[in-house]
Amino acid sequence: MRATLDHLPEPRQQEIQTIVDLLQDEFKRVCNNKTSVENFRFWTQVEERIQKEITAPFSPIVHSLRDVNAQLKEGHYLFKDIRQDGVLLYDGNHKALVAPRNLSP
């Protein structure tokens, strides 16, 4: 994963930093567990709060670390792309993503 947003235009970097700051405020109330991930009401409120602060469309897709690693082990392309090309915005527990499995063509 990338560690910086330097490849993005400055306005986009600022919007992403706003999202990270707001999410960190919310994460003080959330644990990394299945119940938190599946709390639709909570994530809807987070989405609405963030959308008020930025101009770009925002729609969170929420998965637990356990689920992301399971998807990587299965070789799911979306998660492999995120692992390869995504940007790590916050790492509160310092746990690494597993190496993805390659699917046969």
C-alpha positions as CSV (number, residue, x, y, z in Angstrom):
1,M,0.0,0.0,0.0
2,R,1.0,3.6,-0.5
3,A,1.8,5.6,2.5
4,T,1.1,9.1,1.1
5,L,-1.4,11.0,-1.0
6,D,1.3,13.0,-2.9
7,H,0.1,11.6,-6.2
8,L,-3.2,13.4,-5.8
9,P,-4.1,17.1,-6.4
10,E,-3.9,19.2,-3.3
11,P,-7.7,19.8,-3.1
12,R,-8.3,16.0,-3.1
13,Q,-5.6,15.5,-0.5
14,Q,-7.4,18.0,1.8
15,E,-10.7,16.3,1.3
16,I,-9.3,12.9,2.2
17,Q,-7.6,14.4,5.2
18,T,-10.9,15.8,6.3
19,I,-12.5,12.3,5.9
20,V,-9.6,10.7,8.0
21,D,-10.0,13.3,10.7
22,L,-13.8,12.8,11.0
23,L,-13.4,9.0,10.9
24,Q,-10.8,9.1,13.7
25,D,-13.2,11.1,15.8
26,E,-15.9,8.4,15.2
27,F,-13.5,5.5,15.7
28,K,-13.1,6.5,19.4
29,R,-16.6,5.0,19.7
30,V,-16.1,2.0,17.6
31,C,-14.2,-1.3,18.1
32,N,-12.9,-3.5,15.3
33,N,-15.6,-6.2,15.5
34,K,-18.4,-7.6,13.4
35,T,-21.1,-5.7,15.3
36,S,-19.4,-2.3,14.6
37,V,-18.9,-3.1,10.9
38,E,-22.6,-4.1,10.5
39,N,-24.0,-1.1,12.4
40,F,-25.8,0.4,9.4
41,R,-27.3,3.3,11.4
42,F,-23.8,4.4,12.6
43,W,-22.2,4.3,9.2
44,T,-25.1,6.2,7.6
45,Q,-24.6,8.9,10.2
46,V,-20.8,8.9,9.5
47,E,-21.5,9.2,5.8
48,E,-23.9,12.1,6.2
49,R,-21.5,13.9,8.5
50,I,-18.6,13.6,6.1
51,Q,-20.7,14.5,3.1
52,K,-21.5,17.8,4.7
53,E,-17.8,18.6,4.9
54,I,-16.5,17.7,1.4
55,T,-17.6,18.3,-2.2
56,A,-16.7,14.9,-3.7
57,P,-19.2,12.0,-3.4
58,F,-18.5,9.8,-0.4
59,S,-19.9,6.3,0.3
60,P,-18.0,4.2,2.8
61,I,-17.6,0.5,2.2
62,V,-16.9,-1.1,5.6
63,H,-15.2,-4.4,6.3
64,S,-13.4,-5.8,9.3
65,L,-9.7,-6.5,9.1
66,R,-10.6,-10.2,9.5
67,D,-12.9,-10.1,6.5
68,V,-10.4,-8.1,4.3
69,N,-7.7,-10.7,5.1
70,A,-10.2,-13.6,4.3
71,Q,-11.0,-11.9,1.0
72,L,-7.3,-11.6,0.2
73,K,-6.7,-15.2,1.0
74,E,-9.5,-16.1,-1.4
75,G,-7.8,-14.0,-4.1
76,H,-10.7,-11.5,-4.6
77,Y,-9.6,-8.9,-7.2
78,L,-11.1,-5.9,-5.5
79,F,-9.3,-6.5,-2.2
80,K,-6.1,-7.4,-4.1
81,D,-6.3,-4.0,-6.0
82,I,-6.9,-2.2,-2.7
83,R,-3.9,-3.9,-1.1
84,Q,-1.7,-3.1,-4.1
85,D,-2.9,0.4,-5.1
86,G,-4.7,1.7,-2.0
87,V,-3.4,4.3,0.4
88,L,-3.1,3.5,4.1
89,L,-4.9,6.4,5.8
90,Y,-4.9,5.2,9.4
91,D,-3.4,2.2,11.1
92,G,-4.7,2.0,14.7
93,N,-3.8,-1.6,15.4
94,H,-0.6,-2.0,13.2
95,K,-1.7,-5.3,11.8
96,A,-0.6,-6.2,8.3
97,L,-2.8,-7.4,5.5
98,V,-2.1,-11.0,4.4
99,A,-0.5,-11.8,1.1
100,P,-3.2,-12.3,-1.5
101,R,-3.8,-15.6,-3.2
102,N,-3.4,-15.6,-7.0
103,L,-6.4,-17.0,-8.9
104,S,-5.8,-19.2,-11.8
105,P,-6.9,-17.7,-15.2
